[in-house]
């Protein structure tokens, strides 16, 4: 009788580990934290880009509550990761889009700055019906 069928069908967790028999080490079992090292998105979300308290939608591995604040000529918010990265040496890809059918001017940049192992800041221009989409890639702590 095979047990654990429910666990085999479950979505892998970031903390799951795999045991591998090492042929070069007399077949000793080694523990591998597979999900920690795969090149998968470590976090992502969509931030409504309007000043004030906002809720990140389509969120994964981030705190879903952020505040967009005015900071000179751009507006910023801090994204806090639920699971820390190994260091501040990770990649954040971000774009500014529209929550409506209208397009966003192509001359508006999105900036990523102040990265730490558990957070980063986004800077972008405010406009009506705008959102900032982001994805984080790197190694988890």
Backbone as CSV, one residue per row, in Angstrom:
resi,resn,N_x,N_y,N_z,CA_x,CA_y,CA_z,C_x,C_y,C_z
1,UNK,0.848,-1.172,0.000,0.000,0.000,0.000,0.895,1.237,0.000
2,UNK,0.652,2.125,-0.961,1.413,3.369,-1.038,0.668,4.432,-0.245
3,UNK,1.382,5.096,0.649,0.781,6.174,1.423,1.381,7.496,0.968
4,UNK,0.784,8.564,1.372,1.301,9.877,1.029,0.866,10.364,-0.336
5,UNK,-0.159,9.727,-0.930,-0.597,10.149,-2.265,-1.088,11.591,-2.274
6,UNK,-1.740,12.024,-1.194,-2.187,13.416,-1.126,-0.997,14.367,-1.146
7,UNK,0.063,14.018,-0.415,1.255,14.865,-0.374,1.935,14.929,-1.739
8,UNK,1.917,13.828,-2.472,2.537,13.820,-3.799,1.776,14.692,-4.789
9,UNK,0.488,14.860,-4.582,-0.326,15.660,-5.489,-0.370,17.133,-5.082
10,UNK,0.157,17.458,-3.902,0.097,18.832,-3.395,1.069,19.750,-4.132
11,UNK,0.761,21.040,-4.134,1.654,22.046,-4.722,2.887,22.146,-3.830
12,UNK,4.105,22.115,-4.421,5.319,22.192,-3.604,5.391,23.494,-2.815
13,UNK,5.935,23.389,-1.628,6.141,24.552,-0.764,7.584,25.031,-0.932
14,UNK,7.826,26.296,-0.614,9.184,26.832,-0.688,10.125,26.138,0.278
15,UNK,9.579,25.485,1.308,10.424,24.831,2.306,10.567,23.329,2.082
16,UNK,9.971,22.770,1.029,10.080,21.341,0.751,11.525,20.952,0.453
17,UNK,11.900,19.745,0.874,13.232,19.224,0.588,13.119,17.865,-0.090
18,UNK,14.197,17.494,-0.797,14.255,16.223,-1.505,15.485,15.481,-1.015
19,UNK,15.376,14.165,-0.823,16.529,13.353,-0.461,17.066,12.693,-1.723
20,UNK,18.403,12.795,-1.912,19.054,12.248,-3.097,20.189,11.341,-2.641
21,UNK,20.298,10.192,-3.276,21.397,9.277,-3.000,22.615,9.729,-3.801
22,UNK,23.723,10.010,-3.117,24.942,10.498,-3.748,25.840,9.327,-4.116
23,UNK,25.956,9.011,-5.414,26.749,7.881,-5.890,28.234,8.063,-5.589
24,UNK,28.701,9.303,-5.524,30.112,9.560,-5.247,30.442,9.493,-3.761
25,UNK,29.436,9.325,-2.921,29.636,9.322,-1.475,28.989,8.078,-0.858
26,UNK,29.306,6.914,-1.440,28.812,5.612,-0.943,27.302,5.548,-0.843
27,UNK,26.603,6.297,-1.663,25.152,6.249,-1.668,24.500,6.953,-0.498
28,UNK,25.267,7.739,0.259,24.692,8.471,1.390,23.616,9.436,0.897
29,UNK,22.583,9.566,1.705,21.497,10.482,1.357,21.896,11.915,1.654
30,UNK,21.581,12.795,0.727,21.836,14.225,0.898,20.512,14.959,0.762
31,UNK,20.359,15.989,1.581,19.142,16.795,1.575,19.335,17.970,0.620
32,UNK,18.376,18.179,-0.285,18.435,19.277,-1.238,17.155,20.102,-1.121
33,UNK,17.336,21.393,-0.887,16.197,22.300,-0.832,15.952,22.803,-2.247
34,UNK,15.275,21.983,-3.031,15.109,22.194,-4.458,14.446,23.527,-4.805
35,UNK,13.360,23.853,-4.144,12.612,25.061,-4.482,13.424,26.323,-4.204
36,UNK,14.401,26.226,-3.293,15.214,27.375,-2.925,16.117,27.821,-4.073
37,UNK,16.479,26.905,-4.963,17.468,27.209,-5.983,16.929,27.225,-7.415
38,UNK,15.698,26.842,-7.639,15.150,26.861,-8.995,14.942,28.299,-9.467
39,UNK,15.128,28.560,-10.763,14.953,29.939,-11.270,13.483,30.297,-11.483
40,UNK,12.731,30.272,-10.412,11.308,30.591,-10.449,11.081,31.971,-9.830
41,UNK,9.991,32.621,-10.162,9.686,33.882,-9.471,9.566,33.633,-7.973
42,UNK,10.225,34.469,-7.189,10.188,34.340,-5.729,9.092,35.197,-5.120
43,UNK,8.634,36.188,-5.874,7.541,37.058,-5.428,7.016,37.797,-6.649
44,UNK,5.740,38.183,-6.590,5.171,39.012,-7.653,3.904,39.669,-7.155
45,UNK,3.443,40.663,-7.907,2.207,41.328,-7.532,1.894,42.497,-8.440
46,UNK,0.709,43.057,-8.249,0.235,44.221,-8.992,-0.190,45.271,-7.968
47,UNK,0.447,46.452,-8.034,0.148,47.539,-7.091,-0.677,48.607,-7.794
48,UNK,-1.888,48.919,-7.298,-2.622,50.072,-7.841,-1.794,51.323,-7.564
49,UNK,-1.418,52.059,-8.607,-0.457,53.156,-8.441,-1.163,54.488,-8.228
50,UNK,-1.756,54.630,-7.048,-2.419,55.856,-6.625,-1.973,56.141,-5.208
51,UNK,-1.836,57.416,-4.858,-1.370,57.772,-3.525,-2.327,57.254,-2.466
52,UNK,-1.738,56.791,-1.372,-2.521,56.303,-0.249,-2.323,54.819,-0.023
53,UNK,-3.114,54.265,0.873,-3.032,52.850,1.223,-3.615,51.994,0.098
54,UNK,-2.847,51.000,-0.339,-3.265,50.141,-1.454,-3.108,48.675,-1.067
55,UNK,-3.843,47.816,-1.758,-3.735,46.375,-1.579,-3.149,45.767,-2.842
56,UNK,-2.046,45.021,-2.692,-1.416,44.359,-3.833,-2.309,43.200,-4.255
57,UNK,-2.626,43.126,-5.547,-3.431,42.031,-6.063,-2.522,41.029,-6.773
58,UNK,-3.050,39.845,-7.053,-2.282,38.767,-7.673,-0.951,38.598,-6.949
59,UNK,-0.966,38.696,-5.630,0.253,38.707,-4.833,0.736,37.314,-4.486
60,UNK,2.057,37.159,-4.499,2.704,35.930,-4.054,3.975,36.305,-3.291
61,UNK,4.098,35.816,-2.073,5.276,35.992,-1.221,5.550,37.461,-0.874
62,UNK,4.524,38.267,-0.747,4.675,39.661,-0.328,3.565,40.033,0.650
63,UNK,3.848,41.018,1.505,2.790,41.599,2.324,1.871,42.347,1.371
64,UNK,0.576,42.160,1.504,-0.350,42.696,0.505,-0.776,44.134,0.761
65,UNK,-0.363,44.718,1.877,-0.739,46.102,2.175,0.474,47.012,1.981
66,UNK,0.332,48.050,1.144,1.404,49.019,0.910,0.796,50.416,0.897
67,UNK,1.666,51.404,1.051,1.237,52.791,0.955,2.073,53.486,-0.108
68,UNK,1.413,54.065,-1.097,2.090,54.822,-2.143,2.149,56.266,-1.667
69,UNK,3.372,56.828,-1.574,3.554,58.182,-1.055,4.273,59.056,-2.076
70,UNK,4.007,60.361,-2.014,4.673,61.306,-2.902,6.103,61.523,-2.419
71,UNK,7.038,61.468,-3.351,8.458,61.654,-3.035,9.077,62.500,-4.143
72,UNK,8.999,63.814,-4.013,9.454,64.761,-5.042,8.675,64.558,-6.334
73,UNK,9.371,64.214,-7.426,8.703,64.140,-8.730,8.147,62.754,-9.062
74,UNK,8.328,61.788,-8.173,7.761,60.447,-8.389,7.055,60.011,-7.112
75,UNK,6.322,58.940,-7.213,5.682,58.357,-6.042,6.330,57.014,-5.773
76,UNK,6.431,56.647,-4.501,7.135,55.429,-4.125,6.303,54.574,-3.184
77,UNK,6.669,53.291,-3.110,6.130,52.404,-2.088,7.176,51.341,-1.787
78,UNK,7.097,50.793,-0.591,8.010,49.723,-0.195,7.274,48.398,-0.238
79,UNK,7.880,47.419,-0.916,7.341,46.063,-0.986,8.097,45.213,0.024
80,UNK,7.381,44.528,0.913,8.000,43.663,1.910,7.763,42.202,1.529
81,UNK,8.850,41.441,1.449,8.778,40.026,1.072,8.387,39.181,2.276
82,UNK,7.576,38.158,2.052,7.177,37.252,3.131,8.290,36.274,3.477
83,UNK,9.072,35.857,2.477,10.236,34.990,2.672,11.462,35.764,2.203
84,UNK,12.460,35.891,3.070,13.644,36.672,2.738,14.438,36.059,1.592
85,UNK,15.096,36.932,0.844,16.051,36.511,-0.166,17.387,36.256,0.543
86,UNK,18.321,35.561,-0.126,19.621,35.246,0.476,20.431,36.511,0.744
87,UNK,20.252,37.523,-0.084,20.946,38.804,0.067,20.152,39.850,-0.726
88,UNK,20.703,41.046,-0.830,20.052,42.096,-1.628,20.430,41.975,-3.101
89,UNK,21.140,40.924,-3.460,21.593,40.696,-4.830,20.571,39.836,-5.579
90,UNK,19.418,40.394,-5.871,18.366,39.713,-6.620,17.821,40.664,-7.670
91,UNK,17.010,40.139,-8.557,16.495,40.928,-9.673,15.010,41.214,-9.468
92,UNK,14.620,42.464,-9.688,13.209,42.853,-9.683,12.898,43.425,-11.060
93,UNK,11.946,42.831,-11.735,11.462,43.363,-13.001,10.128,44.041,-12.719
94,UNK,9.981,45.277,-13.184,8.748,46.013,-12.926,8.349,46.816,-14.156
95,UNK,7.058,46.861,-14.400,6.513,47.652,-15.505,5.324,48.446,-14.992
96,UNK,5.055,49.534,-15.674,3.863,50.304,-15.339,2.826,50.048,-16.414
97,UNK,1.635,49.731,-16.002,0.562,49.436,-16.934,-0.694,50.192,-16.569
98,UNK,-1.758,49.818,-17.209,-3.036,50.485,-16.998,-4.060,49.484,-16.490
99,UNK,-4.886,49.920,-15.574,-5.976,49.068,-15.091,-7.225,49.245,-15.944
100,UNK,-7.128,50.080,-16.980,-8.258,50.286,-17.890,-7.818,49.918,-19.310
101,UNK,-8.650,50.200,-20.282,-8.330,49.882,-21.676,-7.373,50.884,-22.314
102,UNK,-7.115,52.001,-21.633,-6.232,53.018,-22.216,-4.765,52.651,-21.995
103,UNK,-3.902,53.103,-22.909,-2.481,52.787,-22.784,-1.791,53.794,-21.870
104,UNK,-0.619,53.399,-21.374,0.200,54.255,-20.529,1.277,54.867,-21.404
105,UNK,1.567,56.163,-21.216,2.641,56.802,-21.965,3.923,55.993,-21.830
106,UNK,4.648,55.850,-22.925,5.851,55.024,-22.912,7.044,55.711,-22.249
107,UNK,6.933,56.983,-21.909,8.073,57.688,-21.331,8.089,57.677,-19.804
108,UNK,7.299,56.842,-19.176,7.278,56.756,-17.717,8.081,55.544,-17.272
109,UNK,9.167,55.799,-16.542,10.030,54.730,-16.061,9.586,54.242,-14.692
110,UNK,9.904,52.997,-14.412,9.712,52.428,-13.087,11.100,52.168,-12.524
111,UNK,11.356,52.633,-11.317,12.670,52.472,-10.685,12.568,51.546,-9.481
112,UNK,13.584,50.693,-9.319,13.700,49.824,-8.152,14.918,50.309,-7.367
113,UNK,14.752,50.522,-6.063,15.876,50.998,-5.252,15.713,50.554,-3.808
114,UNK,16.736,50.807,-2.996,16.737,50.491,-1.559,16.428,49.012,-1.295
115,UNK,17.074,48.115,-2.074,16.839,46.684,-1.882,17.559,46.169,-0.636
116,UNK,16.852,45.358,0.137,17.433,44.598,1.240,17.014,43.147,1.027
117,UNK,17.405,42.255,1.911,17.030,40.851,1.768,15.530,40.632,1.925
118,UNK,14.826,41.583,2.569,13.388,41.365,2.773,12.487,42.466,2.229
119,UNK,13.049,43.452,1.495,12.182,44.486,0.936,12.896,45.250,-0.174
120,UNK,12.115,46.006,-0.927,12.644,46.918,-1.943,11.624,48.011,-2.155
121,UNK,12.070,49.104,-2.773,11.155,50.206,-3.058,10.979,50.357,-4.559
122,UNK,9.786,50.804,-4.925,9.441,51.075,-6.315,9.152,52.569,-6.432
123,UNK,9.662,53.182,-7.494,9.352,54.574,-7.785,8.789,54.683,-9.187
124,UNK,7.709,55.415,-9.354,7.073,55.585,-10.665,6.171,56.816,-10.619
125,UNK,5.861,57.324,-11.798,4.976,58.488,-11.896,3.528,58.073,-11.642
126,UNK,2.790,58.957,-11.000,1.366,58.720,-10.739,0.558,59.112,-11.974
127,UNK,-0.469,58.358,-12.243,-1.393,58.680,-13.317,-2.691,57.943,-13.081
128,UNK,-3.754,58.383,-13.687,-5.040,57.731,-13.452,-5.046,56.326,-14.059
129,UNK,-5.675,55.419,-13.371,-5.838,54.025,-13.796,-4.512,53.298,-14.032
130,UNK,-3.474,53.653,-13.276,-2.173,53.000,-13.462,-1.937,51.942,-12.394
131,UNK,-1.152,50.955,-12.784,-0.704,49.908,-11.871,0.779,49.677,-12.124
132,UNK,1.474,49.142,-11.126,2.849,48.686,-11.300,2.850,47.182,-11.074
133,UNK,3.355,46.449,-12.075,3.480,44.996,-11.996,4.930,44.678,-11.664
134,UNK,5.181,43.742,-10.745,6.562,43.402,-10.430,6.727,41.891,-10.246
135,UNK,7.951,41.411,-10.530,8.332,40.013,-10.336,9.742,40.015,-9.757
136,UNK,9.997,39.144,-8.770,11.300,39.045,-8.123,11.915,37.685,-8.435
137,UNK,13.193,37.702,-8.861,13.959,36.480,-9.133,15.219,36.488,-8.290
138,UNK,15.631,35.340,-7.778,16.868,35.230,-7.015,16.832,34.007,-6.129
139,UNK,17.776,33.935,-5.202,17.891,32.800,-4.295,17.302,33.154,-2.938
140,UNK,16.467,32.260,-2.421,15.865,32.469,-1.099,16.883,32.203,-0.010
141,UNK,16.654,32.823,1.145,17.539,32.608,2.302,17.364,31.210,2.840
